[in-house]
Amino acid sequence: MRLVFAGTPEVAVPALDALLASDQHEVVAVVTRPDAPAGRGRKLVASPVAQRAEEAGIEVLKPAKPSDPDFVARLTELAPDCCPVVAYGALLRPGTLEIPKHGWVNLHFSLLPAWRGAAPVQHAVLAGDEVTGASTFLIEQGLDSGPVYGVITEEVRPTDTSGELLTRLSHSGARLLAATMDGIADGSLHAVPQPAEGVTLAPKITVEDARIDWNLPALRIDRVVRGCAPAPGAWTEFRGERLKVTGPVTLLPGTAELAPGQVAMAGKNSVRVGTGSHDIELGEVRPQGKKEMRAADWARGARLEEGERFGA
């Protein structure tokens, strides 16, 4: 099939690579978000998908909106059989959806209908899911509600951050997307409507969502730290400034020596914090305006006073 691939961030690159390596399909163009400011100089930088496409010598389309007339006209000229999508980041309108013969097929990082929305992997970690996965489905106007072509499952490991889990899913999901394109091409695969039961939503995680409530049980706090890593990053306040808790967090069952949020050194190399259940040990933190460092190094520099608390 003739394919026009739509995607933007690094997590979409494995899927593009899988399709480029396929003998059954031809990626004739890539659609991605416009160049965006990055780095200290805030210079415009092409998306990871755009950079990979340019390396492969593929035409790159960067419409401000997928409804832009010039983009719609060019997509029509390209006459794709299907448009596979991975984290493109823009809303597709009916006129654009109707151009490819087999529609736009999205790779979504959850087991639909669970975790529809922008942050499925983060919500899976935050919720304590033991199993998640990826799904390919035909895009329609509803939020991730289209009929499903295929799924793969992935174990959520007890120490997984969202970033680590998403990296694994990006590779297993890439194989799923390529297999989905194969099945659509030879007619062996047909989309099945999603069940009405089991729908959960996964809206974007905000900075405020990542704020640690030390009154929560230690297990919940651990999930916040892992679920918000690497972005937006779990955080708390200390002496009026923001302190990111980058992890890992070690649970210390059977200990409840500190009040919720109370922070203290336990020996030379251990920083412990009280929670709503039992104490935890911090791994690494990032003070405001500084680099990430070991929690013990930060605590020694801060010269913790007895009874000091996070979030106060």
Residue pairs with C-beta under 8 A, 6 or more apart in sequence:
1 24
1 25
1 26
1 80
1 81
1 82
1 102
1 181
1 184
1 185
2 25
2 26
2 28
2 78
2 79
2 80
2 81
2 82
3 19
3 25
3 26
3 27
3 28
3 80
3 81
3 82
3 83
3 84
3 181
4 27
4 28
4 29
4 30
4 31
4 61
4 75
4 78
4 80
4 83
4 100
5 15
5 16
5 19
5 27
5 29
5 30
5 31
5 49
5 53
5 83
5 84
5 85
5 86
6 30
6 31
6 32
6 83
6 84
6 85
6 86
6 88
6 104
7 13
7 15
7 16
7 30
7 31
7 32
7 49
7 85
7 86
7 87
7 88
8 32
8 33
8 47
8 48
8 49
8 87
8 88
8 89
9 47
9 48
9 49
9 87
9 89
10 48
11 86
11 87
11 166
11 167
11 170
12 48
12 49
12 86
12 87
12 88
12 170
13 48
13 49
13 52
13 170
14 170
14 171
14 173
14 174
15 84
15 86
15 107
15 170
15 173
15 174
15 177
15 178
16 27
16 30
16 49
16 52
16 53
16 86
17 52
17 174
18 174
18 175
18 177
18 178
19 25
19 27
19 84
19 177
19 178
19 181
20 27
20 56
22 178
22 181
22 182
24 181
24 182
24 185
25 181
25 185
27 56
27 58
28 58
28 59
28 78
28 80
29 58
29 59
29 60
29 61
29 78
29 80
30 49
30 50
30 53
30 58
30 59
30 60
30 61
31 61
31 62
31 63
31 66
31 71
31 75
31 83
31 88
32 46
32 47
32 49
32 50
32 53
32 60
32 61
32 62
32 88
33 47
33 62
33 88
33 89
33 90
34 62
34 63
34 64
35 44
35 45
35 46
35 47
35 50
35 62
36 44
36 45
36 47
37 43
37 44
37 45
38 44
38 45
39 45
46 54
46 60
50 60
50 62
53 59
53 60
54 60
61 71
61 74
61 75
63 70
63 71
65 71
65 90
66 72
66 90
66 91
66 92
66 93
66 96
67 93
67 95
67 96
72 95
72 96
72 99
75 96
75 99
76 99
80 99
80 100
80 101
81 100
81 101
81 102
81 185
82 100
82 101
82 102
82 103
82 104
82 105
82 181
82 184
83 99
83 100
83 103
83 104
83 105
84 104
84 105
84 106
84 107
84 177
84 180
84 181
85 104
85 105
85 106
85 107
85 139
86 106
86 107
86 173
86 177
92 104
92 139
94 141
97 103
97 104
97 139
97 140
97 141
102 184
103 138
103 139
104 138
104 139
105 136
105 137
105 138
105 139
105 149
105 177
105 180
105 181
105 184
106 136
106 137
106 138
106 139
106 144
106 146
107 134
107 135
107 136
107 173
107 174
107 176
107 177
108 116
108 120
108 134
108 135
108 136
108 137
108 144
109 120
109 121
109 132
109 133
109 134
109 166
109 169
109 170
109 173
110 116
110 120
110 121
110 124
110 132
110 133
110 134
110 135
110 202
111 131
111 132
111 133
111 134
111 135
111 151
111 153
112 135
112 137
112 144
112 148
112 151
112 194
113 144
113 145
113 194
113 195
113 196
113 197
113 198
113 199
113 200
114 120
114 124
114 132
114 198
114 199
114 200
115 123
115 124
115 132
115 200
115 201
115 202
116 143
116 144
116 145
116 199
116 200
116 201
116 202
117 123
117 143
117 144
117 201
117 202
117 203
117 204
118 202
118 203
118 204
119 202
119 203
119 204
119 205
120 132
120 202
121 132
121 162
121 165
121 166
121 169
122 162
122 202
122 205
122 227
122 228
123 200
123 202
123 205
123 227
124 132
124 156
124 165
124 202
125 156
125 160
125 161
125 162
125 165
125 223
125 226
125 227
126 205
126 223
126 224
126 227
127 223
128 219
128 223
129 156
130 155
130 156
131 153
131 154
131 155
131 156
132 153
132 154
132 156
132 165
132 169
133 151
133 152
133 153
133 154
133 169
134 151
134 152
134 154
134 169
134 172
134 173
134 176
135 148
135 149
135 150
135 151
136 148
136 149
136 150
136 151
136 176
136 177
136 180
137 144
137 146
137 147
137 148
137 149
137 191
137 194
138 146
138 147
138 149
138 191
139 146
140 146
143 201
145 194
146 191
146 194
147 191
147 192
147 193
147 194
148 191
148 192
148 193
148 194
149 180
149 183
149 184
149 189
149 190
149 191
149 192
150 176
150 179
150 180
150 183
150 189
151 176
152 172
152 173
152 175
152 176
154 165
154 168
154 169
154 172
156 165
157 164
157 165
159 226
159 248
160 226
161 226
161 227
161 229
161 230
161 247
162 226
162 227
162 228
162 229
162 230
163 229
163 230
163 231
180 189
182 189
183 189
205 227
205 228
205 232
206 232
207 232
207 235
209 228
209 232
210 224
210 228
210 232
210 233
210 234
210 235
211 234
211 235
211 236
212 221
212 224
212 225
212 234
212 235
212 236
212 245
212 310
212 311
213 221
213 311
214 221
214 236
214 260
214 261
214 273
214 274
214 275
214 276
214 309
214 310
214 311
215 260
215 261
215 275
215 276
216 224
216 275
216 276
217 275
217 276
217 277
218 249
218 251
218 252
218 275
218 276
218 277
218 278
218 279
218 280
219 251
219 277
221 249
221 275
221 280
222 249
222 251
222 280
224 234
225 234
225 245
225 246
225 247
225 248
225 249
226 247
226 248
226 249
228 234
229 246
229 247
233 244
233 245
233 246
233 286
234 244
234 245
234 246
234 247
235 242
235 243
235 244
235 245
236 242
236 243
236 245
236 261
236 310
236 311
237 243
237 310
237 311
237 312
238 263
238 302
238 308
238 310
239 302
239 308
241 287
241 288
242 288
243 285
243 286
243 287
243 288
243 298
243 310
244 285
244 286
244 287
244 292
245 282
245 285
246 283
246 284
246 285
246 286
246 292
247 283
247 284
248 283
248 284
249 280
249 281
249 282
249 283
250 280
250 281
250 283
251 278
251 280
252 272
252 278
252 279
252 280
252 281
253 278
254 278
255 272
255 278
255 279
256 274
256 277
256 278
256 279
257 272
257 274
257 279
258 264
258 272
258 273
258 274
258 279
259 274
259 309
260 274
260 275
260 276
261 273
261 274
261 309
261 310
261 311
261 312
262 273
262 274
262 307
262 308
262 309
262 310
263 271
263 272
263 273
263 274
263 299
263 304
263 308
263 309
263 310
264 271
264 272
264 304
264 306
264 308
265 271
265 272
265 296
265 299
265 300
265 304
266 272
266 281
268 296
269 294
269 296
270 281
270 296
271 281
271 282
271 295
271 296
271 298
271 299
272 279
272 280
272 281
272 282
273 279
273 280
273 281
273 282
273 310
281 295
282 295
283 294
283 295
284 292
284 293
284 294
284 295
285 292
285 293
285 295
285 298
286 292
286 293
287 293
287 298
